[in-house]
Amino acid sequence: MQYRRLGRSGLRVSELSLGSWVTFHTQVDVDSAVESMAAAYDYGVNFFDNAESYASGKSEEVMGAAFKKLGWRRSSFVVSSKYFWWLNNSVNEKNTLNRKYLMQAIDGSLKRFGLEHLDLIFCHRSDPNTPVEETVWAMHNIIENGKALYWGTSQWPAADILAAIEIAERHHLHKPVMEQAEYNMLEREKIEKEYARLFSDYGYGATIWSPLASGLLTGKYNNGIPANSRGSLKGYDWLTPRLTNQEDIAKVKNLLPIASQLGCTPAQLAIAWCLKNPNVSTVITGASRVSQVHENMKALGVVEKLTPAVMKTIEGVLQNKPEL
């Protein structure tokens, strides 16, 4: 396992990390979480990603219970959560980044995790109804109170991130240092184009999610949505249009021979491709069973096989490189 700095911060995170979206509580109980997290940790994974809204808080509870069972030194791992959506459906408790919500949300997470502080906290979406300055001050105060160490954004427009950075710098506050955006072979615009200035001028970090495009890049959806897959889960029918997009499926099918020639699975190729981007701090992987952890980690050995010639061949298949 190699470790990359989280942007220009001094924190180093493993190139591959383990996230809990969809899986923890929904598909993975505490014992299974312990097994998958232990396997990832043994490979050198030190970053474990979560969010308040995942499984309505149950995901944080499962991960917290797993940390307790595993008994790791607190300084040996990095854990995150994200805030914006909701646990309670009332005003000032949903779809907001106002001060009242954020100051209460961090306390709820710490209780569910059973931890004294989180390492990373993200604003899960931008909030057009709350002044950016109010959000920046709240996140700064959370860090000053010792409840988190670094803060960042997730799926924010670049203009809003720049505004947050400039406000923080003007008032000498803790500024956002990382973004958590979707990035994969089929979703490239934000990381490769919109955030280009954030990376070059501000050294912003990137903890990217969905490297497999919700599983589409594994090839499992090439012939429809199979039973017991993510696409068949209750409440995830919003993924159906993506998982049945014939243009994307055609690209996935054309990537299969490339993976075969490299001696890897399509999933490992997709994860390794993400790691080739130097602006990516860590690729968040998911696993509903420990065997998937082992398979995902093999992507580390594929990166060196992605020579310029191979990357050019992949671009010939994708035909979607953003124009800068």
PLY file of the C-alpha trace (Angstrom):
ply
format ascii 1.0
element vertex 324
property float x
property float y
property float z
element edge 323
property int vertex1
property int vertex2
end_header
0.00 0.00 0.00
1.20 3.48 -0.89
0.05 6.61 0.94
-0.76 9.99 -0.56
-1.03 13.37 1.11
-4.56 14.67 1.41
-3.99 17.67 -0.82
-1.50 20.03 0.80
-2.39 18.93 4.31
0.12 16.88 6.26
-2.30 13.95 6.54
-1.49 10.85 4.52
-4.20 8.42 3.48
-3.94 5.00 1.87
-4.36 4.97 -1.91
-7.30 2.64 -1.46
-9.79 3.13 1.36
-12.99 1.44 2.53
-16.39 3.12 2.51
-19.70 2.11 4.04
-22.26 3.57 1.60
-25.03 1.06 0.74
-23.25 -1.80 2.52
-23.01 -1.15 6.28
-26.25 -2.08 8.06
-28.08 -2.56 4.73
-25.96 -5.53 3.62
-23.26 -5.80 6.29
-23.74 -6.37 10.04
-21.17 -5.65 12.74
-19.41 -9.02 12.49
-19.13 -8.75 8.71
-17.92 -5.17 9.03
-15.21 -6.30 11.44
-14.10 -8.96 8.97
-13.95 -6.58 5.98
-12.34 -3.73 7.91
-9.73 -6.04 9.43
-8.85 -7.39 5.99
-8.54 -3.88 4.56
-6.43 -2.75 7.54
-4.10 -5.72 7.02
-3.50 -4.51 3.46
-2.54 -1.10 4.84
-5.86 0.73 4.45
-5.99 3.52 7.02
-9.03 5.53 5.86
-12.64 4.46 6.53
-15.40 6.63 5.08
-18.95 7.12 6.35
-21.80 9.66 6.44
-24.55 10.65 8.82
-27.23 9.82 6.25
-25.95 6.34 5.34
-28.63 3.91 6.52
-30.09 6.77 8.57
-27.19 6.77 11.03
-27.01 2.99 11.36
-23.92 2.85 9.16
-22.01 4.97 11.67
-23.24 2.75 14.50
-22.05 -0.41 12.72
-18.64 1.08 11.97
-18.33 2.40 15.52
-19.14 -1.02 16.97
-16.56 -2.53 14.61
-13.87 -0.08 15.76
-14.63 -1.06 19.36
-14.30 -4.78 18.59
-11.14 -4.31 16.55
-9.45 -2.29 19.28
-7.10 -0.41 16.96
-4.99 2.49 18.20
-7.03 5.60 17.47
-3.99 7.25 15.89
-3.59 4.40 13.38
-6.73 5.05 11.33
-8.61 7.92 9.72
-12.41 8.06 9.84
-14.83 10.47 8.23
-18.45 11.49 8.12
-20.53 13.84 5.98
-23.40 16.23 6.71
-26.24 17.82 4.77
-29.08 15.34 4.25
-31.12 14.26 7.23
-31.91 11.87 10.03
-34.98 13.82 11.12
-37.42 15.31 8.65
-37.97 18.80 10.04
-36.81 22.33 9.38
-33.18 22.97 10.40
-32.56 19.20 10.43
-32.50 18.40 6.71
-30.88 19.66 3.52
-28.94 22.37 5.29
-25.48 23.46 6.32
-26.59 26.07 8.84
-24.73 26.45 12.10
-27.44 24.91 14.28
-27.56 21.71 12.24
-23.80 21.28 11.86
-22.99 21.80 15.54
-25.59 19.19 16.51
-24.75 16.78 13.67
-21.13 16.31 14.74
-22.22 15.43 18.28
-24.63 12.83 16.94
-21.91 11.22 14.83
-19.43 11.08 17.70
-22.05 9.34 19.85
-22.86 6.78 17.15
-19.19 6.11 16.43
-18.26 6.05 20.11
-15.28 8.29 19.34
-13.97 11.54 20.82
-13.21 13.07 17.42
-13.43 12.42 13.68
-10.49 13.01 11.39
-12.38 14.27 8.33
-15.80 15.87 8.04
-17.42 16.82 4.75
-20.31 19.08 3.80
-22.19 16.45 1.80
-23.65 18.95 -0.69
-23.61 22.73 -1.01
-26.47 24.67 0.53
-27.83 27.61 -1.51
-29.96 28.72 1.46
-27.14 29.19 3.97
-24.39 31.81 3.52
-21.08 30.10 2.79
-19.51 32.22 5.52
-21.84 30.73 8.15
-20.90 27.21 7.09
-17.18 28.01 7.09
-17.36 29.44 10.60
-19.31 26.42 11.89
-16.81 23.96 10.44
-13.95 26.04 11.84
-15.55 26.00 15.30
-16.07 22.22 15.17
-12.34 21.81 14.52
-11.39 24.36 17.17
-13.55 22.45 19.65
-11.48 19.31 18.96
-14.37 17.34 17.44
-12.76 17.02 14.00
-9.33 17.62 12.47
-9.96 18.59 8.84
-13.01 19.60 6.85
-13.95 19.50 3.20
-16.72 19.37 0.65
-18.57 16.75 -1.37
-20.03 17.35 -4.83
-19.79 21.12 -4.39
-19.58 23.43 -7.39
-16.01 24.69 -7.77
-17.18 28.29 -7.38
-18.64 27.53 -3.93
-15.42 25.78 -2.85
-13.36 28.77 -3.97
-15.69 31.07 -2.02
-15.25 28.94 1.11
-11.47 28.91 0.77
-11.29 32.67 0.24
-13.58 33.39 3.23
-11.48 31.13 5.45
-8.24 32.73 4.31
-9.63 36.23 4.82
-10.65 35.49 8.41
-7.74 33.12 9.21
-10.09 30.16 9.73
-9.61 26.47 9.09
-10.30 26.17 5.39
-11.62 23.17 3.46
-8.78 20.97 2.24
-10.47 18.14 0.35
-13.41 17.24 -1.88
-15.26 13.95 -2.12
-16.54 13.72 -5.68
-17.71 10.89 -7.88
-14.95 9.86 -10.27
-14.66 6.91 -12.59
-14.14 6.03 -16.24
-17.66 7.21 -17.04
-17.83 10.29 -14.76
-14.87 12.59 -15.26
-16.01 16.21 -15.62
-15.67 17.43 -12.00
-12.30 15.91 -11.16
-10.61 16.42 -14.52
-12.09 19.78 -15.56
-14.21 21.70 -13.03
-11.74 21.25 -10.15
-8.56 21.78 -12.19
-7.84 25.16 -10.58
-8.55 23.79 -7.11
-5.84 21.20 -7.60
-3.26 23.42 -9.31
-3.73 26.65 -7.33
-4.92 25.45 -3.92
-3.62 21.89 -3.66
-7.09 20.56 -2.86
-7.28 16.87 -1.94
-9.70 14.36 -3.48
-11.23 11.32 -1.79
-13.14 9.96 -4.76
-16.18 7.67 -4.60
-17.91 5.23 -6.97
-14.79 4.15 -8.90
-16.90 1.30 -10.32
-19.81 3.56 -11.33
-22.14 1.79 -8.86
-20.92 -1.54 -10.17
-21.49 -0.88 -13.88
-17.75 -1.06 -14.62
-17.52 -4.57 -13.16
-19.50 -5.92 -16.11
-22.15 -7.49 -13.89
-24.86 -5.35 -15.50
-23.93 -6.12 -19.10
-26.98 -8.36 -19.49
-29.44 -6.65 -17.15
-29.76 -6.09 -13.40
-29.07 -9.37 -11.56
-30.80 -10.33 -8.32
-28.97 -9.44 -5.10
-26.96 -6.71 -6.84
-26.89 -3.07 -5.72
-29.22 -2.20 -8.56
-31.86 -4.57 -7.22
-31.86 -3.19 -3.66
-35.01 -1.52 -2.38
-34.66 2.24 -2.50
-31.92 2.19 -5.14
-34.15 2.09 -8.21
-32.83 5.58 -9.03
-29.71 3.77 -10.27
-31.65 1.86 -12.93
-31.23 4.40 -15.77
-27.49 4.42 -15.21
-27.10 0.66 -14.88
-29.06 0.05 -18.06
-27.46 2.78 -20.21
-26.60 0.92 -23.39
-23.92 3.35 -24.53
-22.03 2.89 -21.26
-22.56 -0.87 -21.28
-21.03 -0.99 -24.77
-17.94 0.77 -23.40
-17.73 -1.68 -20.51
-17.88 -4.60 -22.93
-15.05 -3.06 -24.97
-12.94 -2.72 -21.81
-13.18 -6.45 -21.06
-10.42 -7.49 -23.52
-8.09 -4.85 -22.06
-8.60 -6.20 -18.55
-8.08 -9.74 -19.82
-4.80 -8.79 -21.51
-3.58 -7.22 -18.26
-4.57 -10.29 -16.25
-7.05 -8.48 -14.04
-10.79 -8.12 -13.58
-12.74 -5.18 -15.05
-13.24 -3.87 -11.50
-9.52 -3.91 -10.77
-8.84 -2.12 -14.06
-11.39 0.58 -13.19
-9.94 1.16 -9.71
-6.35 1.23 -10.99
-7.36 3.72 -13.71
-8.60 6.12 -11.00
-5.29 5.83 -9.16
-3.40 6.96 -12.26
-4.77 10.47 -11.68
-2.20 12.26 -9.47
-4.89 14.57 -8.07
-6.69 11.62 -6.46
-5.70 11.27 -2.81
-7.56 8.01 -2.22
-10.06 5.79 -4.01
-12.94 4.78 -1.75
-13.90 1.17 -2.39
-16.93 -0.70 -1.08
-17.49 -4.32 -0.15
-20.51 -6.31 0.95
-18.30 -9.30 1.76
-14.65 -9.79 2.65
-13.81 -11.53 -0.64
-14.54 -8.23 -2.42
-12.00 -6.48 -0.21
-9.33 -8.95 -1.32
-10.30 -8.54 -4.98
-10.34 -4.74 -4.82
-6.92 -4.57 -3.19
-5.41 -6.46 -6.13
-5.98 -3.30 -8.16
-2.82 -1.93 -6.54
-0.79 -4.33 -8.66
-2.51 -3.23 -11.86
-1.52 0.44 -11.70
2.01 -0.16 -12.98
0.59 -2.08 -15.95
-1.29 1.00 -17.13
1.43 2.27 -19.43
0.89 5.31 -21.66
0.05 2.92 -24.51
-2.58 1.11 -22.42
-4.06 4.38 -21.20
-4.31 5.55 -24.82
-6.16 2.36 -25.74
-8.57 2.91 -22.83
-9.19 6.50 -23.97
-10.02 5.13 -27.40
-12.79 3.08 -25.81
-14.11 5.75 -23.45
-14.10 8.73 -25.86
-15.13 11.04 -23.01
-12.02 12.94 -21.92
-13.13 16.43 -20.83
-11.84 19.33 -22.93
-9.92 21.76 -20.75
0 1
1 2
2 3
3 4
4 5
5 6
6 7
7 8
8 9
9 10
10 11
11 12
12 13
13 14
14 15
15 16
16 17
17 18
18 19
19 20
20 21
21 22
22 23
23 24
24 25
25 26
26 27
27 28
28 29
29 30
30 31
31 32
32 33
33 34
34 35
35 36
36 37
37 38
38 39
39 40
40 41
41 42
42 43
43 44
44 45
45 46
46 47
47 48
48 49
49 50
50 51
51 52
52 53
53 54
54 55
55 56
56 57
57 58
58 59
59 60
60 61
61 62
62 63
63 64
64 65
65 66
66 67
67 68
68 69
69 70
70 71
71 72
72 73
73 74
74 75
75 76
76 77
77 78
78 79
79 80
80 81
81 82
82 83
83 84
84 85
85 86
86 87
87 88
88 89
89 90
90 91
91 92
92 93
93 94
94 95
95 96
96 97
97 98
98 99
99 100
100 101
101 102
102 103
103 104
104 105
105 106
106 107
107 108
108 109
109 110
110 111
111 112
112 113
113 114
114 115
115 116
116 117
117 118
118 119
119 120
120 121
121 122
122 123
123 124
124 125
125 126
126 127
127 128
128 129
129 130
130 131
131 132
132 133
133 134
134 135
135 136
136 137
137 138
138 139
139 140
140 141
141 142
142 143
143 144
144 145
145 146
146 147
147 148
148 149
149 150
150 151
151 152
152 153
153 154
154 155
155 156
156 157
157 158
158 159
159 160
160 161
161 162
162 163
163 164
164 165
165 166
166 167
167 168
168 169
169 170
170 171
171 172
172 173
173 174
174 175
175 176
176 177
177 178
178 179
179 180
180 181
181 182
182 183
183 184
184 185
185 186
186 187
187 188
188 189
189 190
190 191
191 192
192 193
193 194
194 195
195 196
196 197
197 198
198 199
199 200
200 201
201 202
202 203
203 204
204 205
205 206
206 207
207 208
208 209
209 210
210 211
211 212
212 213
213 214
214 215
215 216
216 217
217 218
218 219
219 220
220 221
221 222
222 223
223 224
224 225
225 226
226 227
227 228
228 229
229 230
230 231
231 232
232 233
233 234
234 235
235 236
236 237
237 238
238 239
239 240
240 241
241 242
242 243
243 244
244 245
245 246
246 247
247 248
248 249
249 250
250 251
251 252
252 253
253 254
254 255
255 256
256 257
257 258
258 259
259 260
260 261
261 262
262 263
263 264
264 265
265 266
266 267
267 268
268 269
269 270
270 271
271 272
272 273
273 274
274 275
275 276
276 277
277 278
278 279
279 280
280 281
281 282
282 283
283 284
284 285
285 286
286 287
287 288
288 289
289 290
290 291
291 292
292 293
293 294
294 295
295 296
296 297
297 298
298 299
299 300
300 301
301 302
302 303
303 304
304 305
305 306
306 307
307 308
308 309
309 310
310 311
311 312
312 313
313 314
314 315
315 316
316 317
317 318
318 319
319 320
320 321
321 322
322 323
